[in-house]
């Protein structure tokens, strides 16, 4: 009587990955932003900025030849608020000392920053789109019939893109500084103050570095390539700085 031995290699059980996927992290970052009081207030302010501004514009009886300009202003107003949302999503982790918990759960800092970048860009675009839609409705109802709607679609899309871009600038600067007050003060002083001082000195230089002017020009179909380079330069510089400095910063 012979015995047959089974020499086949044992089959290893499949092991499911335990780390969260990037879409899951993005969803968590979106919820994290919208479940804080400051995040909710900024989201509400971002949504209301456009329609309130359009209502005041109509109430003032100031004449404007086209809706492209007001639509661009919606993107700028909302974007300036979303700068703060972007800063809070990254610098807020260090200011409120929640970075330890975040990086303990997800040690790969690049994945954390990627999730925050995607989440904030989505929120920025979505909130600006809502603000833009309400503003469009107000102007459609209240604007003078002689106002031109040529280029309205491009201006509206520009506003939505600007909302996402400004939010991303905030993400990068917040990650680079790890200090909410410093990031907010530096950003607003630069965008609203320093750039305007440069404009008084040399308009061409100011046009090349002013993100607000870039939004306005692109919405009107003027200097589109230069405007994209200006806004894209801000976004890329901020995110690269945020990635470099946040990877080297010790978690305390």
C-alpha positions as CSV (number, residue, x, y, z in Angstrom):
1,X,0.0,0.0,0.0
2,X,1.5,3.4,-1.0
3,X,0.8,6.8,0.3
4,X,0.7,9.8,-2.0
5,X,2.0,13.0,-0.5
6,X,0.6,16.3,-1.6
7,X,3.6,18.5,-2.4
8,X,1.7,21.5,-3.8
9,X,2.7,24.8,-2.3
10,X,0.2,26.1,0.2
11,X,-2.0,28.9,-1.0
12,X,-1.6,32.2,0.8
13,X,-4.8,33.8,1.8
14,X,-5.5,37.1,0.1
15,X,-4.8,40.1,2.3
16,X,-6.9,43.2,1.8
17,X,-5.1,46.5,1.9
18,X,-5.7,48.2,5.2
19,X,-4.9,51.8,4.2
20,X,-7.7,54.1,3.0
21,X,-7.9,54.8,-0.7
22,X,-7.4,58.3,-2.0
23,X,-11.1,58.8,-2.8
24,X,-11.9,57.8,0.8
25,X,-9.4,60.3,2.1
26,X,-10.8,63.0,-0.2
27,X,-14.3,62.4,1.2
28,X,-13.0,62.5,4.7
29,X,-11.3,65.9,4.0
30,X,-14.5,67.3,2.6
31,X,-16.4,66.2,5.6
32,X,-13.7,67.5,7.9
33,X,-13.9,70.9,6.3
34,X,-17.7,71.1,6.4
35,X,-18.1,69.8,10.0
36,X,-16.1,72.6,11.6
37,X,-17.8,75.9,12.5
38,X,-15.2,77.9,10.6
39,X,-15.5,75.7,7.5
40,X,-19.3,75.9,7.5
41,X,-19.2,79.7,7.9
42,X,-16.7,80.1,5.0
43,X,-18.8,77.8,2.8
44,X,-21.9,79.8,3.5
45,X,-20.1,83.1,2.9
46,X,-18.7,81.8,-0.3
47,X,-22.1,80.7,-1.6
48,X,-23.7,84.1,-0.6
49,X,-20.9,86.4,-1.7
50,X,-21.9,86.3,-5.4
51,X,-25.7,86.8,-5.2
52,X,-25.4,89.4,-2.5
53,X,-22.9,91.3,-4.6
54,X,-25.1,91.1,-7.6
55,X,-28.1,92.3,-5.6
56,X,-26.2,95.3,-4.4
57,X,-25.0,96.0,-7.9
58,X,-28.5,96.1,-9.2
59,X,-29.7,98.2,-6.3
60,X,-27.1,100.8,-7.0
61,X,-28.3,101.3,-10.5
62,X,-24.7,101.4,-11.8
63,X,-24.7,100.7,-15.5
64,X,-22.6,97.8,-16.9
65,X,-22.4,96.9,-20.5
66,X,-21.9,93.2,-20.1
67,X,-22.5,90.5,-17.5
68,X,-18.9,89.1,-18.1
69,X,-17.4,91.7,-15.7
70,X,-19.9,91.1,-12.8
71,X,-19.5,87.3,-13.3
72,X,-15.7,87.6,-13.0
73,X,-16.2,89.7,-9.8
74,X,-18.3,86.8,-8.4
75,X,-15.3,84.5,-8.9
76,X,-12.9,87.0,-7.3
77,X,-15.1,87.6,-4.2
78,X,-15.8,83.9,-3.7
79,X,-12.2,83.0,-4.4
80,X,-10.9,85.5,-1.7
81,X,-13.1,83.7,0.8
82,X,-12.0,80.3,-0.3
83,X,-8.4,81.3,0.2
84,X,-9.2,81.1,3.9
85,X,-10.8,77.7,3.5
86,X,-7.7,76.3,1.8
87,X,-5.5,77.7,4.5
88,X,-7.6,76.2,7.3
89,X,-7.5,72.8,5.7
90,X,-3.7,72.6,6.0
91,X,-2.4,75.2,8.4
92,X,-5.3,74.5,10.7
93,X,-3.9,71.0,11.3
94,X,-0.8,72.5,12.9
95,X,-2.4,75.5,14.6
96,X,-5.0,73.2,16.4
97,X,-2.4,70.4,16.9
98,X,-4.4,67.8,15.0
99,X,-1.5,67.0,12.7
100,X,-0.3,64.3,15.0
101,X,-3.6,62.4,14.7
102,X,-3.8,62.9,10.9
103,X,-0.3,61.7,10.2
104,X,-0.6,58.8,12.7
105,X,-3.6,57.5,10.7
106,X,-2.0,58.3,7.3
107,X,1.8,58.5,7.7
108,X,2.3,59.3,4.0
109,X,2.3,63.0,4.0
110,X,2.1,63.2,0.2
111,X,-1.2,61.3,0.3
112,X,-2.6,63.6,2.9
113,X,-1.7,66.7,0.9
114,X,-3.0,65.2,-2.3
115,X,-6.3,64.4,-0.5
116,X,-6.5,67.9,0.9
117,X,-5.7,69.4,-2.5
118,X,-8.4,67.4,-4.3
119,X,-11.0,68.0,-1.6
120,X,-10.5,71.7,-1.4
121,X,-10.5,72.0,-5.2
122,X,-13.8,70.2,-5.4
123,X,-15.3,72.3,-2.6
124,X,-14.0,75.5,-4.2
125,X,-15.5,74.7,-7.6
126,X,-18.8,73.5,-6.1
127,X,-19.3,76.4,-3.8
128,X,-18.4,78.9,-6.6
129,X,-20.7,77.1,-9.0
130,X,-23.6,77.5,-6.6
131,X,-22.8,81.2,-6.0
132,X,-22.4,81.7,-9.8
133,X,-25.8,80.0,-10.5
134,X,-27.6,82.2,-8.0
135,X,-25.9,85.3,-9.4
136,X,-26.8,84.4,-12.9
137,X,-30.5,84.0,-11.8
138,X,-30.5,87.5,-10.1
139,X,-29.0,89.2,-13.2
140,X,-31.4,87.3,-15.5
141,X,-34.3,88.7,-13.5
142,X,-33.1,92.1,-12.5
143,X,-30.6,93.2,-15.1
144,X,-31.4,95.8,-17.7
145,X,-32.6,94.2,-21.0
146,X,-29.8,96.2,-22.9
147,X,-27.1,94.4,-21.0
148,X,-25.1,92.1,-23.2
149,X,-24.9,88.4,-22.4
150,X,-22.1,87.6,-24.9
151,X,-19.4,85.6,-23.2
152,X,-21.5,84.9,-20.2
153,X,-20.7,81.1,-20.3
154,X,-17.0,81.7,-20.4
155,X,-17.2,84.2,-17.6
156,X,-19.2,81.8,-15.5
157,X,-16.8,79.0,-16.1
158,X,-13.9,81.3,-15.3
159,X,-15.5,82.2,-12.0
160,X,-15.8,78.5,-11.1
161,X,-12.2,77.8,-12.0
162,X,-11.1,80.8,-10.1
163,X,-12.8,79.5,-7.0
164,X,-11.0,76.2,-7.2
165,X,-7.7,78.0,-7.9
166,X,-7.9,80.4,-5.0
167,X,-8.8,77.5,-2.7
168,X,-5.7,75.6,-3.9
169,X,-3.5,78.6,-3.3
170,X,-4.7,78.7,0.3
171,X,-3.9,74.9,0.6
172,X,-0.4,75.4,-0.5
173,X,0.4,78.5,1.5
174,X,-1.2,77.0,4.6
175,X,0.9,73.8,4.2
176,X,4.0,75.8,3.7
177,X,3.6,78.1,6.8
178,X,1.8,75.7,9.2
179,X,0.5,78.8,10.8
180,X,-3.1,80.0,10.1
181,X,-2.8,83.6,11.2
182,X,0.5,84.1,9.3
183,X,-0.8,82.4,6.2
184,X,-4.0,84.4,6.1
185,X,-2.3,87.7,6.8
186,X,0.5,87.1,4.3
187,X,-1.9,86.1,1.5
188,X,-4.4,88.9,1.9
189,X,-1.6,91.5,2.4
190,X,0.0,90.2,-0.8
191,X,-3.1,89.9,-3.0
192,X,-5.0,93.0,-1.8
193,X,-2.1,95.2,-0.8
194,X,1.3,94.5,-2.2
195,X,0.0,93.7,-5.7
196,X,-1.8,97.1,-5.8
197,X,1.4,98.9,-4.7
198,X,3.1,97.2,-7.6
199,X,0.3,98.4,-9.9
200,X,0.9,102.0,-8.9
201,X,4.6,101.5,-9.8
202,X,4.3,99.4,-13.0
203,X,0.9,98.2,-14.5
204,X,2.5,95.6,-16.7
205,X,4.3,94.0,-13.8
206,X,1.2,94.0,-11.7
207,X,-0.9,92.4,-14.5
208,X,1.7,89.6,-14.7
209,X,1.4,88.8,-11.0
210,X,-2.2,89.8,-10.0
211,X,-4.5,86.8,-9.7
212,X,-7.6,89.0,-9.5
213,X,-6.7,90.8,-12.7
214,X,-6.0,87.4,-14.3
215,X,-9.6,86.2,-13.5
216,X,-11.1,89.4,-14.8
217,X,-9.1,89.4,-18.0
218,X,-9.8,85.7,-18.8
219,X,-13.5,86.2,-18.1
220,X,-13.6,89.0,-20.7
221,X,-11.6,86.9,-23.2
222,X,-8.6,89.2,-22.9
223,X,-5.0,87.9,-22.7
224,X,-6.3,84.4,-22.0
225,X,-2.9,82.7,-22.2
226,X,-1.2,85.2,-20.0
227,X,-4.0,85.1,-17.5
228,X,-3.8,81.3,-17.3
229,X,-0.1,81.5,-16.7
230,X,-0.5,84.0,-13.9
231,X,-3.2,82.0,-12.1
232,X,-1.5,78.7,-12.8
233,X,1.8,80.1,-11.5
234,X,0.2,81.0,-8.2
235,X,-1.3,77.6,-7.8
236,X,1.8,75.6,-8.7
237,X,4.1,77.8,-6.6
238,X,1.9,77.5,-3.6
239,X,1.4,73.7,-3.9
240,X,5.1,73.0,-4.5
241,X,6.0,75.1,-1.5
242,X,3.4,73.4,0.6
243,X,4.6,69.9,-0.4
244,X,8.3,70.7,0.2
245,X,7.9,72.4,3.6
246,X,5.3,70.0,5.0
247,X,7.4,66.9,4.2
248,X,10.3,68.3,6.1
249,X,8.4,69.6,9.1
250,X,8.6,67.4,12.3
251,X,5.3,66.5,13.9
252,X,5.2,67.7,17.5
